[in-house]
Amino acid sequence: MSDLHKEVSELERKSATAARLFDIRRIIGGLFVVYGVIVTIAGISPSDADLKKAEGVHINLWTGLAMLALGLFFLAWMKLRPAEAPAAPEPDAPADRKSDAS
């Protein structure tokens, strides 16, 4: 029984690690940060034609900074509230059963 308990504990630890590793906030935040950096760099020195198309607004710069802010928000959210694996029911606890007599 001790070996079984160790094996179950190991699987629960791996499940919690997998839940944190594949947290969707990490993927979304990472992509927004990467694309935000690219768009911000493109918006730092726009050409005159790009500014004329955007009616004088540095749209790439503002969009890139907004993407960076959103990506950093997702990554901070993931850091402050990490994902937890769902709790497994205790093996010794009796199953909740409704009685047939009502």
N, C-alpha and C positions, 0 to 999 in steps of 0.2 A: 504494500500500500504506500510505503514511503517513496518508492521509485515512481509510482504513478503520480503522486502529489508533486514531486519534483518536475516531472514531465509536463504536467498541467501548468505549473507555475512558469516554466520556461516558455510554453506556448502563449500564455497570457502576456508575458513580457514582450515577446516578438510581435504579438497583435497590437500592443500599445505603441511599439516602435513603428510598425507599419502604418498605423492610423496617423501618427505625427508626420511620417515621411510623405504620405500621399494626401496631405491636407490641401484642399483645392485653393485655399487662401495663399499658399506658398506659390503655386503655379500661376495664379492670376496676378499676384503681386510682383513676382519675378518678371513676367512678361511685360507688365505695364512699366516697370522700371527700365527694362532694356529698351523697349520701344520709345519710352519717354526721353531717354538719353539721346537716342538717334534723332528723334524729331526736334529736340531742343538744339542739338548741334546744327541741324539743318536750318533752324530758325534764327540762329545767332547773326548770321550775315546773309540776309536774303538779297536776291538780285532785284534790280529796279522793276523788271517785268513781273516778278512774283509780288512785289509790293503793289504794283498797279492792279494786278488781278484781284488782290485782297483789299483794294481801296485804302491802302496805306496802313492796314493793320498787320502786325507781325503775327500772323495766325499760327505759323509753325512753332514759334517761340512760346506763345501762350498755351497752345495745345500740348506741347511737349512738357511744359511745367505742370500743367494739370494732370497729365498722365503720370509724371513722376510723383506728384502728391498722392494720387490715388494708389499707385503701387506701394509707396511707403506706408500709406494707411493700412493696406491689407497685410503687409509684413509686420507692422507694429501690432495689429490686431491679433495676428497669429502668435506673436511673441507674448503678448499680455494674457491671452486666453487660449492656451494650447489645447489641442484636441485630445480627448480621452477615449480610450477604448471602452465599449459598453461593458458594464459589470456582468459577470457570469453568475447565474444563480448558484447558491450553495448546494453542494451535492447531498448534504445530510438533511436539509430542510424538506419537510413533506410538501408535496405538490398541492397547490390550491385546487380543491375540488368542490364543486357545488353539490350539496346533498340532494338526493332525489326527492326527499320528503319536504314539501313546501308548506 
